Amino acid sequence: MINRRSFSKALGLGTAAVSLTGPQAASAVTRSASAASTVPTVTPGAHTTFPQLKRIKAGLLNVGYVELGPAHGPAVICLHGWPYDIHSYADVAPLLAEQGYRVIVPYLRGHGTTRFLSGGTFRNAQQSAIALDVIALMDALKIGRAVLAGFDWGSRTADIIAALWPERCKALVSVSGYLITDLQANLKPLAPKAEYAWWYQYYLSTERGRLAMEDKTLRHDLTRLVWDTVSPTWDFDDATFERTAAAFDNPDYAAIVIHNYRWRLSLADGERRYDGLEKRLAARPVIEVPTITLDAERDPFTAPGNGASYRDRFTGKYAHRTLAGIGHNLPQEAPTDFAQAVVDVDHF
């Protein structure tokens, strides 16, 4: 198990340090290879609440999460993005639980009820640190292997685990495809239209952006604007946004968000203890586990080409789907399609 004492050791030992043996590995449940079932259609927004939140110490964090479905069912871990929270899976999680899955939806570091165990821990949001959070959570929950599914920060995190620790990832659902960050590539300019879509990333790289994220009112209005612009066809109401915006009141939220976007532009340093992992990720490792990638047609960040730009990064059994009329928050805008992708990839 990755805990605070063994954390640095795990970073240095690579795959073997986070693979499971003995009873913990044996607890993983393998689903039958029979044909995948059809997920019932649900109207987006049908579910607005989760069961009682849980907390567990895992790695550097005390992680807040929700859990649905049978305790011994095959595990699915759903990972949210920014500026979102666990409510992106308010409809997806019950659908998967009804299919017999043990569904875990955690708040990422800096969000909701997740807290750092130590006030002295650097509030780091580089990609490998967040991925190790999920590995530590799996260890704490005694989950040897899971289907990983995510969008935005969640896709990146799931992609990293699938690439570096494939023994922990039974299968993968990745919105927007291959999102592992290449810092050198990020130094190169994109086409102007693509740069325009990333306006908030550059804003958060300024002192004005940092101050805005630390101001509750300005943070609220900024994140609401992002929702409106990246999901232009999603007719969500104020209550839907406010349920998620409550997760932004975490005391570490501003620091985590600012560091994430500045690190990705090489404007903020990561930590040396993650250098080995980042070097491996810079090589753009292929993902060999069974994968379904999802593109949202109305997401301004969706690359043209129907997944062609990242197809060569997935070398295992693979399928790609593009969802017409859907924006960036794909699991919440199209929960039935997202849940179906999880069920389908689990039967690859």
N, C-alpha and C positions, 0 to 999 in steps of 0.2 A: 504494500500500500504506500502511496506517496503521502507522506505527512511532512510536518515542518522540519523534522530532523533529517529525513532522508531526501528532501527535495533537491538539494544541491548535488547529492550523489546520483540521483536519478538523471539529472541533466547530463552528467558525464558518461553514463553507461549506455545511452542509446536505447534501442528497442528492448533489450533484455531487461532493462531496469523497470519497465512498465508492463511487461507481459505477466500474465497470471499463471500460477501453477496450483495444483492441489485442489482443495474444496472450493476455492473461489472460482477457479476456471470451470469446475464441474457444475457450478450453479447456473451457467448459461444454458438457456433452453433453445433447442434447434427446432425451427418450424418445419413442418412437412413440405416436401418438394411438390405437392399437388398444386393444381392450378389455383391462381389467385382468385379470391372472391371479389365481387363488385361492391364497392362502398356505397351505402345509401346516399342519395343526394340531400344535402343540407343547405338551407338558405343562409348565406353569409350573415353573421350577426345573430344567429339563433341562440347562441350561448354567450352570456356576458360575464359569468362568474366561474371560478374554479372551486374545487374542494379546499379545505383548509391548507394554507401554506405550511410547508415543512422546512426545517433547517438542519444542516449537517456540516460538521467540520470536514474540510477536504483541502489538502494542500495548504495554500496560504490564506484560504478563505473559510468563512462560515457561509455556506451557500444556501440561499433561499430558492425553493423549487416547489413545483406541484407534481403530484403523482396520481395517475389514473390507471384503471385496469387491474387485472389480476397480478398479484405479487410475484407469481412464478411464470408469468407469460413472457414471451420473447420481448426483449427490451428495445424500445425506440427512444432516442433522445432528440428532442426538437430544440433548435437553437435560434434565438431571435437576432435581429440586427439593430441598426441605429437609424432613426430615433424611435425605437420600438421596444417592446418588452414581451413578457410571456403571453399577453393577450393576443398576440398574432396567431396563437394556436388555440384560442378559446373554442373554436369549432372543430379544428383538426383533432385535438386530443381525445374528445369523447368518441369521435368516429373510429379512431384507432383502438381505443379501449374496448369498444363494442366488438371489434374484430379479434379480441383476445390478447392484445398487446399490453405490456407494462410500459406506460408512456411517462417519460420524465421530461419536464420542461423547466430548466433552471434560468434564474436571472444571471446574466453575465456579470463579471466584476464591475462594480460601479453602478449597478442597476438594482432597483427594488430593495429587497431585504437582504441581498448578499453584502457581506461586510468582510473587510480584511481582519485577520486575527490580530495583527500587530499594527499599531499606529506608526511604527518605524519602517514599514515595508514601502518601498518606492511604488507609487501609483502608476504602474507600467501597463500599457495597453498594446505592446507589440504583439504580433500575431502568434508567435510561439508560446508566449506566456499565457495567452487566453486558451490556446489548445491544451496546454498542460493542466489548466484549471478543470477542463472537462475530463481528462484522463484521471485526475485526482478524485473527481466526483464519482466516476465509474468505480474506482477502487473503494471509495467510502461506502458506496451502495452495493458493493460486491457484484458488480455487473462485469463479467468477463468480456462480453462482446455485444454490440448493439448495432442496429440500423441507425445511422446518423443522418439527420435531415435538417436543412437550414437555408436561410437566405441572408444576404448582406454579410455582416460580421459572422453570422451563423454558418453561411456557406463556406466562408474562408476557413473557419475553425474546423468544420467537418472535413473539408478537403485536406487540411494539414494532417489530421489524425489518420485519414484514409491513406495518405501518401507515406507518412513516417511510421505509423503503427498499424498496419493493415490487419494484424491479428486482433485488434480491438474493434474493428469496423466490419460488421457482417456485410453491409451494403450501404449505399450512399444515395441520397437525394440532394442535389445541389442546384439551387436556383442561381441562374446566371453563369452556370458552368464552373470553370476553373478559376478561382479567385485568389490563389496563393500569391502574395505580394512579392514582386521582384523590385527591390529598392533601386537598382541601377536603371531598370526600364522606366521606373516612375520619374526619373529625372528628365526624361525626354518629353517634349510637348506633344499633346494630342491634337486632333483636328479641332478647330475653334468651337464647333457645335458641341463636341464632347467636353471640352474645357468649360463651356458655359454651364453645362449640367452639374459640374462639380463646384459651383460657386461657393457653397458653404464650407467646403474643404479648405479653400483658400482664405475665407473669412476667419475660420477658426485658427488659422496660422498667424493671425495678427493679434496684437494686444487688445484691440477693440472686440474681437471675437471671443477672446478669453473672458473679458469682463462681461460680455453678454451671456455667456454660458453660466457664469457665477451669479447672475441676477435672475431671480426666479421668474419675473414677468417677461423679461426679454428672452430667456431660455424657452419659456412656454410659447411665445409668439414665433420664435425662430423655428422650433421643431414643428409647430403647426403648419407653418409655411412650407417646410419640406414635405410634410404629408400631402398638402394640397398640390404641390408641383410634380411630385414623382408618382402619384396615383391619380391622374387626371380624370379617370372614369369612375372612381370609387365614391359612392354616395354615402359616406359615413356621417354620423351625427356627432354633435359636440360631446355627448356622453361617452361615445366610443373613444374619442381622443383623450378625454380627461382620465379615463380608467388607466390608460397607458402613461399619461403624463405624470401620474402620481409616482411612477417608478423613477422619474428623473430627479426626485427630491433626495435621493441618496447623497450623503455627504461627500462621496468620492466621485460623483457623476461628472462634474465639470473637468476634474483633473484627468479622468480616464478618457473622456471623449477628446479633449484637447491633445493629450499625448498620442492617442491612436492616429489622428489625422496628421499631426506634425511628424511623427515617426515615419509614416508612410511616404512623406515628402522629404525625408532625410533632414528635417529641421529640428528634430529632437533625437537624442541618443536612446538606445535601448540599454539593456544590462549585459555585461560581459558574459554572465553565466548562460545566456541564451545564444551566444555567438555560434556554437557548433550546430545548433538546430537551424539557425538562420542561414548558415552557409549551405546546409543541405537543401533548404527551401529555395535559395537563390538559384540552384541548379534546375529548378522547375521539374521536380520529380514526377514521374507518371503515377497515375492512380490505377491500381490493378483490380480493386474490388468491384463487384457489380454496381453499376451506377445508372441512374436516370437523371439527366439534366433537364431543367425547366427554364424556359425563357418567357418573360412577361412582355407581350407585344407593346404595351403602352409605357413601359418602364424606360425613362430616358437613358438609362445606363445599359440597356440591352444591346449587345453588339450585333451588327448586321450579319447576315449569312446563316441564320437558323442553326447556330451552334458550331459552324465550321471553324471559327477562329480558335476553338479550344478542343476540337475533336481528338487531336493527336495526343492529348494528355490523359486520355482514358483508354486503357489497353485491355480491360476486362470486358465482360458482357455489358452491353451498353444500349441505351435508348435515349432519344431526345424528343422533347415535346415543347411546342410553343403555344401559349395560351392567348388567344385573341381577346383584345379588349381589356386585359388585366394589367395593372400597374405594379409598382415595386414591392408592395407588401403582399406578395403572392399568397402566402398561406391564409391570410385573413380575408383577402379578396376572393379567392377561389379555393376554399377549404376542401371541397370534395375532390377536386383534381389533385391537390397536394397529398391528401390522405391516400388516394388511389395509387399515386406514384410510390408511396412508401410500401403499400401492400404488394404492388407489382414487383418492385425491385427486390423485395424479400423473397420472392419466388423465382427469381432468375436462376 
